[in-house]
Amino acid sequence: MVERVALDYTFAAYAAVFVILFAFVLRVHMKTRMLMQELKALEDQSPKARGRDPSP
């Protein structure tokens, strides 16, 4: 009976770790996507991207 309880706690611990890890990876993915979109918007606004090089 004690082994069953220990197995339940082990499963619960692994499940919690995987849920937390999944949430972390999802958050990093969403932040990366947001930063890539912001970078693309900034590149589109730059004069060099429009074909006008401001350097002499």
C-alpha positions in Angstrom: 0.0 0.0 0.0 2.8 2.4 0.8 4.4 1.7 -2.7 1.1 2.7 -4.3 1.0 6.1 -2.4 4.6 6.7 -3.3 3.8 6.0 -7.0 0.9 8.4 -6.9 3.1 11.2 -5.5 5.8 10.4 -8.1 3.3 10.6 -10.9 1.8 13.8 -9.6 5.3 15.4 -9.3 6.2 14.4 -12.9 2.9 15.7 -14.2 3.3 19.0 -12.4 6.9 19.4 -13.8 5.7 18.7 -17.4 2.8 21.1 -17.1 5.1 23.8 -15.8 7.7 23.0 -18.5 5.1 23.1 -21.2 3.8 26.5 -20.0 7.3 27.9 -20.0 8.1 26.7 -23.5 4.8 28.1 -24.7 5.5 31.4 -23.1 9.0 31.6 -24.6 7.6 30.7 -28.0 4.9 33.5 -27.8 7.5 36.1 -26.7 9.8 35.1 -29.5 7.0 35.4 -32.1 6.0 38.8 -30.7 9.6 40.0 -30.9 10.1 38.7 -34.4 7.0 40.6 -35.5 8.2 43.8 -33.8 11.6 43.4 -35.5 10.1 43.0 -38.9 7.9 46.1 -38.3 11.0 48.1 -37.4 13.0 46.8 -40.4 10.1 47.8 -42.6 10.2 51.3 -41.2 13.9 51.8 -41.6 15.1 53.9 -44.6 17.4 51.2 -45.8 14.5 48.8 -46.2 12.7 51.3 -48.4 15.7 51.6 -50.7 16.9 54.9 -49.4 20.3 54.7 -47.8 20.8 57.8 -45.6 24.6 57.3 -45.5 26.6 59.6 -47.8 
